Amino acid sequence: MVFARRVNQIEASATLSIASKAREMKKEGLDVISLAAGEVDFDPPSEAKEASIKAIQEGNAHYTDASGILELKELIVEKLKRENKINTDVENVIITPGAKYALYLAMQALVNEGDEILLFAPYWVSYVEQIKLAGGIPRIIPTNEDENFKIEMQEIEKFINPRVKGIILNYPSNPTGITYTREELEYIGELAVKKDIFIISDEIYEYFNYNNNHTSIASLSEKFFNNTITINGFSKSFAIPGWRIGYAVAQKEIIKKFSEIQSHSTSNPNNIAQIACIAGLKDSKDYVNKMVSEFKERRDFFVNALNSIHGIRCLMPDGAFYVFPNIQYYLAKDVGGEVPGNSLEFARIILEKANVSVVPGSAFGMEGYIRLSYTQPIQRLKEAVKRLCAILDK
C-alpha cells in the first residue's frame, strides 16, 4: 500500500501509546497508577448525564446543523461575554467533535503548503502533527526551565520570517502549566497584527488557572479578535473527554470555512453530547469550581512531593493539571537496574518497574523531562511518589 506523503510523516502520539500500554498491564491484573493521559477522574456533572439520558430515551438520534446546535452556540456566546469578555455572536462560533478537531479545522483552513507556524517548546504533542498534516512546517521557539518555560517577548519577532503564517498559544499550558500575563498577551497580539499573522489560542484549560483569572487574548481588542481563533471545549471542565465536544470562536468568514470542512468530514458533532453540554453550561458552575479547587490541592501536594525526591526538580505550574519535572540527573544513573539514557526509556522503566505511567518529555519537544498528570486522588498520588522513591531515591 502506498500512503500519502502527509500520512507517512506523522508520528504516533506518545501520550496515547503509553496510556494504551498501561491499560494492557491493568488487564493483566497489575495495579498501574496512570499519570500519562490528560483525563480527569471526576464523573460528568449530574445535569449533563441526566440530559443525555433523557435525550436518548426521547429518540434524539438525528443530524444537527454542521456547525452545531443553535442553543448550545447561544449559551457559549453568553459564556464568552460573561466570563471571557469576548463580545461575539453565534455566527462566530462553531461546535466541533472535541477541541482537538477545532484545532485541526484551523490548520486545514488557514495553513498552505510550506507555511510556517510558530509554537513554543515544550508543546502539546498534536500541534506539530496537525501542522504537518496541513502541509505546514512547525517552527519551534525553544524555552528553558530557568526562565519558567518562557522567552522574552521581544525575542519572538526574531523567529518571524515571510513564510510564517501564524502562532499557537496554549495557556495554561500542556505540558508545563505555565500561563501568560495580560501584558505578555498584549505584546503577542500587537506583534501578530503588525506581522499580519493569525493566533491560534488554545484555552481548553482556562478554568484550571490556580493563581489568577484567565485572560483571553481575543478579549483585549477588536483587532486581536480579528486575528485570533480561540479554541475551547468541555472535555476538561465537564470531565467528558470521550463525549468529544469542543468549539472555536473567530471571524464569521473563518467559521464559515470551518463549517464547510466539518460538513464534509464529520457531518456534525455528536447530538446527544451537545444536549448534555447545554445542560452543563446552564447548571454546572459549582461543579467546575469544586473540581478545580481539588486539583489545586493535588498540584500543591504533588509538586512538593516530587521535589522531595533526590535528583528531581519540578516547577510549580500556574494551571492545567500537569507537572513537567526535570529528570536529567537520572538519565545516566541506575534506575531499576537499567540506565535510561533518554526520557522515553526512563518512562518505559518507570512503567515496567514501578507500575506508574508517565509521558517522556521528548514527546513535547524537550528531552530530559517527563510529564505527569495529577488526575488521581491524593492517596494515589502519594502511592505513585512512594513507588518512584523506591527506585529513584536511593
Wavefront OBJ file of the C-alpha trace (Angstrom):
o trace
v 0.000 0.000 0.000
v 1.386 3.408 -0.997
v 0.298 6.018 1.541
v 0.098 9.756 1.021
v 3.282 11.645 1.975
v 1.417 13.684 4.567
v 0.459 10.473 6.391
v 3.909 8.909 6.269
v 5.468 11.841 8.112
v 3.081 11.639 11.065
v 4.373 10.237 14.357
v 2.098 8.343 16.745
v 1.083 10.095 19.962
v 3.397 9.029 22.790
v 0.691 10.026 25.273
v -1.883 7.633 23.848
v 0.600 4.797 23.229
v 1.819 4.846 26.838
v -1.744 5.080 28.132
v -2.583 2.072 25.945
v 0.300 0.024 27.369
v -0.781 0.953 30.889
v -4.302 -0.304 30.143
v -2.878 -3.603 28.866
v -0.926 -4.032 32.101
v -4.090 -3.333 34.086
v -5.912 -6.045 32.140
v -3.173 -8.424 33.257
v -4.078 -7.629 36.856
v -1.274 -5.176 37.621
v -2.012 -2.147 39.797
v -0.872 0.604 37.437
v -1.142 4.231 38.507
v -1.900 6.097 35.279
v -0.356 9.573 35.233
v 0.046 9.722 31.448
v -3.276 10.741 29.922
v -4.857 14.165 30.379
v -8.180 12.770 31.539
v -9.759 13.979 34.780
v -11.054 11.370 37.222
v -14.364 13.076 38.064
v -17.775 11.927 36.876
v -19.525 14.327 34.484
v -21.966 16.823 36.038
v -25.232 15.146 37.023
v -27.180 17.689 34.932
v -25.250 16.678 31.822
v -25.718 12.951 32.466
v -29.453 13.333 33.078
v -29.902 15.451 29.954
v -28.096 12.900 27.787
v -30.168 10.007 29.164
v -33.383 11.933 28.568
v -32.321 12.785 25.013
v -31.632 9.118 24.244
v -34.954 7.998 25.733
v -36.745 10.589 23.600
v -35.176 9.087 20.477
v -32.943 12.034 19.705
v -30.795 10.428 17.011
v -30.819 12.876 14.132
v -28.294 15.149 12.451
v -27.781 18.652 13.802
v -26.518 21.613 11.797
v -22.934 21.053 10.676
v -21.790 23.875 12.952
v -23.725 22.593 15.958
v -26.988 23.157 17.837
v -28.049 26.806 17.934
v -28.964 26.761 21.651
v -25.506 25.500 22.586
v -23.871 28.214 20.491
v -26.090 30.830 22.142
v -25.057 29.630 25.598
v -21.389 29.698 24.570
v -21.807 33.273 23.325
v -23.314 34.221 26.712
v -20.444 32.482 28.493
v -17.839 34.219 26.299
v -19.330 37.640 27.033
v -19.754 36.984 30.761
v -16.533 35.152 31.595
v -14.057 35.845 28.793
v -15.137 39.406 27.953
v -15.273 38.423 24.268
v -18.134 40.292 22.615
v -19.270 37.982 19.827
v -22.266 36.314 18.161
v -23.438 32.835 17.167
v -22.041 33.314 13.641
v -18.606 33.491 15.247
v -18.935 30.066 16.913
v -18.705 26.500 15.644
v -19.258 23.380 17.764
v -16.769 20.632 16.930
v -16.116 16.967 17.821
v -13.685 17.961 20.566
v -11.269 20.880 20.865
v -8.641 18.812 19.041
v -10.824 18.790 15.933
v -11.317 22.545 16.222
v -7.522 22.844 16.069
v -7.476 20.520 13.069
v -10.039 22.692 11.287
v -7.893 25.758 11.925
v -4.848 24.092 10.375
v -6.779 22.832 7.378
v -8.479 26.151 6.723
v -5.531 28.501 7.259
v -2.265 26.667 6.531
v -0.936 26.298 2.999
v 1.849 24.038 1.776
v 5.135 25.425 3.088
v 3.616 27.868 5.589
v 5.465 28.020 8.894
v 3.610 28.030 12.213
v 5.329 29.172 15.403
v 4.933 27.234 18.623
v 6.761 27.186 21.911
v 8.622 24.102 23.131
v 7.650 22.205 25.162
v 4.401 21.933 23.212
v 1.357 19.680 23.174
v 2.126 16.637 21.045
v -0.601 17.053 18.384
v 0.239 20.612 17.293
v 3.283 19.504 15.308
v 1.482 16.629 13.590
v -1.565 18.730 12.708
v 0.658 21.404 11.164
v 2.394 18.739 9.081
v -0.917 17.185 8.012
v -1.913 20.571 6.592
v 1.353 20.769 4.640
v 2.826 23.337 7.002
v 6.174 23.447 8.778
v 6.393 23.679 12.581
v 8.842 26.429 13.552
v 9.800 25.778 17.139
v 10.621 28.554 19.604
v 12.681 26.925 22.393
v 12.198 27.851 26.037
v 14.016 26.713 29.148
v 13.224 25.807 32.715
v 15.331 28.620 34.208
v 13.002 31.129 32.540
v 9.860 29.241 33.633
v 9.490 27.793 30.113
v 9.004 31.248 28.607
v 11.161 33.513 26.487
v 11.418 37.286 26.489
v 8.501 38.570 24.442
v 10.833 40.719 22.336
v 12.642 37.564 21.200
v 9.575 36.191 19.386
v 9.899 38.636 16.479
v 13.277 37.120 15.587
v 11.515 33.897 14.612
v 9.093 35.585 12.211
v 10.077 35.442 8.561
v 7.926 35.925 5.413
v 6.903 32.237 5.474
v 5.426 32.425 8.992
v 1.619 32.369 8.801
v 0.594 32.011 12.444
v 1.482 31.315 16.058
v -0.026 28.854 18.538
v -0.622 29.834 22.153
v -1.655 27.269 24.750
v -2.321 28.609 28.217
v -2.457 27.282 30.817
v -0.025 25.035 29.000
v 0.065 21.333 28.367
v 2.643 20.098 29.479
v 4.176 22.821 31.699
v 1.095 24.506 33.168
v 2.518 27.991 32.536
v 0.219 30.836 31.584
v 0.643 34.359 30.208
v 0.102 37.742 31.795
v -2.131 40.369 30.242
v 0.965 42.363 29.266
v 2.517 39.347 27.512
v -0.719 38.657 25.627
v -0.949 42.292 24.556
v 2.604 42.152 23.215
v 1.911 38.963 21.243
v -1.372 40.391 19.941
v 0.268 43.603 18.728
v 3.070 41.606 17.107
v 0.560 39.370 15.298
v -1.309 42.394 13.961
v 1.932 44.102 12.924
v 3.185 40.998 11.090
v -0.291 40.038 9.800
v -0.192 36.507 11.228
v -3.033 34.636 12.899
v -3.094 33.451 16.503
v -4.496 30.064 17.496
v -5.270 30.456 21.190
v -5.873 27.068 22.793
v -7.630 27.832 26.088
v -9.022 24.389 26.937
v -7.574 24.641 30.490
v -8.945 28.122 31.198
v -10.724 27.124 34.417
v -7.674 25.269 35.721
v -5.851 28.525 36.401
v -4.895 28.491 40.078
v -3.168 31.844 40.572
v -5.121 34.378 38.516
v -8.273 34.777 36.492
v -7.877 33.619 32.904
v -7.467 36.310 30.228
v -8.480 35.546 26.636
v -6.246 37.314 24.130
v -9.245 37.868 21.817
v -10.889 39.988 24.529
v -8.130 42.601 24.667
v -9.053 44.463 21.469
v -11.142 44.093 18.323
v -8.011 43.870 16.175
v -6.761 40.968 18.298
v -10.121 39.233 17.909
v -9.879 39.590 14.124
v -6.501 37.817 14.136
v -7.378 35.126 16.693
v -9.013 31.710 16.599
v -9.959 30.851 20.178
v -10.177 27.114 20.844
v -12.020 25.655 23.826
v -14.279 22.789 24.853
v -15.830 20.732 27.624
v -13.593 17.654 27.879
v -11.693 19.038 30.874
v -14.208 21.319 32.596
v -17.089 18.795 32.454
v -14.889 15.655 32.671
v -16.266 14.343 29.355
v -13.246 13.755 27.095
v -14.919 10.785 25.412
v -18.035 12.750 24.514
v -15.999 14.926 22.103
v -17.472 18.412 22.218
v -15.313 21.467 21.630
v -15.729 24.813 19.927
v -13.888 27.535 18.039
v -14.513 31.289 18.052
v -13.290 33.532 15.226
v -14.310 35.892 12.439
v -17.505 34.841 10.650
v -15.637 34.140 7.410
v -13.281 31.757 9.200
v -16.109 29.963 10.999
v -17.939 29.574 7.687
v -14.917 27.790 6.203
v -14.614 25.611 9.312
v -18.263 24.622 8.929
v -17.786 23.740 5.268
v -14.861 21.447 6.097
v -16.725 19.903 9.015
v -19.823 19.239 6.904
v -17.721 17.115 4.546
v -15.700 15.336 7.229
v -17.831 14.652 10.315
v -21.289 15.966 9.219
v -21.884 17.357 12.702
v -20.813 16.946 16.339
v -22.486 14.269 18.447
v -26.037 15.481 19.091
v -26.525 13.752 22.476
v -23.260 15.180 23.789
v -24.259 18.655 22.606
v -27.536 18.382 24.532
v -25.589 17.293 27.618
v -23.321 20.351 27.308
v -26.358 22.629 27.068
v -27.476 21.365 30.468
v -23.939 21.580 31.819
v -23.489 25.195 30.778
v -26.751 26.143 32.466
v -26.225 24.485 35.834
v -22.667 23.216 36.456
v -20.590 26.195 37.622
v -20.446 24.905 41.217
v -19.335 21.521 39.916
v -16.467 23.093 37.972
v -15.375 25.233 40.928
v -15.300 22.220 43.236
v -13.234 20.180 40.786
v -10.732 22.983 40.196
v -10.346 23.503 43.936
v -9.461 19.845 44.407
v -6.977 19.928 41.536
v -5.208 22.898 43.110
v -4.832 20.881 46.318
v -3.411 17.979 44.318
v -0.996 20.274 42.498
v 0.375 21.722 45.721
v 0.891 18.287 47.234
v 2.356 16.661 44.129
v 4.926 19.347 43.312
v 6.224 19.371 46.882
v 6.341 15.569 46.977
v 8.241 15.319 43.694
v 10.745 17.939 44.801
v 11.428 15.863 47.907
v 12.854 13.075 45.693
v 16.616 13.356 45.328
v 17.582 14.397 41.788
v 14.098 15.570 40.739
v 13.386 19.248 40.125
v 9.813 20.398 39.460
v 8.460 23.902 38.929
v 5.090 24.887 40.383
v 2.693 25.182 37.392
v 0.237 28.082 37.114
v -2.560 25.870 35.852
v -3.796 22.853 33.861
v -3.254 19.536 35.678
v 0.252 18.516 34.684
v 3.729 18.760 36.136
v 6.863 18.699 33.993
v 9.741 17.678 36.265
v 13.398 17.683 35.268
v 14.794 14.100 35.396
v 18.155 14.740 33.711
v 20.022 13.631 36.830
v 18.718 10.075 36.358
v 19.342 9.618 32.650
v 22.895 8.394 33.353
v 22.052 6.632 36.635
v 20.896 3.137 37.546
v 17.097 3.177 37.531
v 15.536 -0.164 38.377
v 18.630 -1.984 37.144
v 18.914 -0.056 33.852
v 20.458 3.217 32.667
v 17.706 5.121 30.807
v 19.772 7.434 28.584
v 16.690 9.406 27.495
v 13.221 10.308 28.729
v 11.466 7.662 26.594
v 13.490 4.868 28.190
v 13.008 6.469 31.595
v 9.224 6.404 31.084
v 9.376 2.761 29.979
v 11.405 1.729 33.034
v 9.086 3.625 35.402
v 6.078 1.879 33.881
v 7.605 -1.595 33.938
v 9.430 -1.379 37.299
v 7.198 0.932 39.337
v 3.849 0.428 37.563
v 3.479 4.193 37.122
v 2.757 5.559 33.634
v 4.269 8.920 32.637
v 4.989 10.592 29.284
v 8.551 11.332 28.094
v 9.459 14.973 27.610
v 10.755 14.190 24.123
v 7.119 13.807 23.013
v 6.670 17.501 23.824
v 9.868 18.615 22.113
v 12.040 18.742 25.251
v 14.381 15.956 26.317
v 15.302 15.381 29.944
v 11.803 15.829 31.361
v 8.657 13.802 31.909
v 5.030 14.857 32.104
v 2.811 13.563 34.876
v -0.920 14.251 35.191
v -2.269 14.737 38.700
v -5.612 13.289 37.641
v -5.717 10.833 40.530
v -6.825 11.276 44.162
v -4.101 12.410 46.548
v -3.841 8.926 48.087
v -2.951 7.506 44.670
v -0.504 10.353 44.060
v 1.139 9.510 47.385
v 1.441 5.887 46.300
v 2.935 6.965 42.963
v 5.566 9.052 44.746
v 6.311 6.136 47.070
v 6.900 3.860 44.076
v 9.124 6.422 42.385
v 11.143 6.828 45.566
v 11.631 3.055 45.728
v 13.675 3.042 42.541
v 14.999 6.616 42.411
v 15.680 7.997 45.867
v 18.465 5.666 46.997
l 1 2 3 4 5 6 7 8 9 10 11 12 13 14 15 16 17 18 19 20 21 22 23 24 25 26 27 28 29 30 31 32 33 34 35 36 37 38 39 40 41 42 43 44 45 46 47 48 49 50 51 52 53 54 55 56 57 58 59 60 61 62 63 64 65 66 67 68 69 70 71 72 73 74 75 76 77 78 79 80 81 82 83 84 85 86 87 88 89 90 91 92 93 94 95 96 97 98 99 100 101 102 103 104 105 106 107 108 109 110 111 112 113 114 115 116 117 118 119 120 121 122 123 124 125 126 127 128 129 130 131 132 133 134 135 136 137 138 139 140 141 142 143 144 145 146 147 148 149 150 151 152 153 154 155 156 157 158 159 160 161 162 163 164 165 166 167 168 169 170 171 172 173 174 175 176 177 178 179 180 181 182 183 184 185 186 187 188 189 190 191 192 193 194 195 196 197 198 199 200 201 202 203 204 205 206 207 208 209 210 211 212 213 214 215 216 217 218 219 220 221 222 223 224 225 226 227 228 229 230 231 232 233 234 235 236 237 238 239 240 241 242 243 244 245 246 247 248 249 250 251 252 253 254 255 256 257 258 259 260 261 262 263 264 265 266 267 268 269 270 271 272 273 274 275 276 277 278 279 280 281 282 283 284 285 286 287 288 289 290 291 292 293 294 295 296 297 298 299 300 301 302 303 304 305 306 307 308 309 310 311 312 313 314 315 316 317 318 319 320 321 322 323 324 325 326 327 328 329 330 331 332 333 334 335 336 337 338 339 340 341 342 343 344 345 346 347 348 349 350 351 352 353 354 355 356 357 358 359 360 361 362 363 364 365 366 367 368 369 370 371 372 373 374 375 376 377 378 379 380 381 382 383 384 385 386 387 388 389 390 391 392 393 394
